[in-house]
Amino acid sequence: MKKEKVSSKGHRMIYREGTRWNEKGMSWYMECRECKVETRISKDDIQSVLCSKCVQRQINDSLI
């Protein structure tokens, strides 16, 4: 059972089965606001998300 919807800020969300070893069961996934990679989120009322790679890039850029 796959559900799709769009957040109020225009980011696509999908309710689907996880694909990684530690993602058991169904969960919500939202596209990262920077790179559009699907990132697992805890609930469906989140407006936007940054994936871990984009967060790391922002941290590294701020240290320069």
Order of alpha helices (4+ residues) and beta strands (2+ residues): beta-beta-beta-beta-alpha
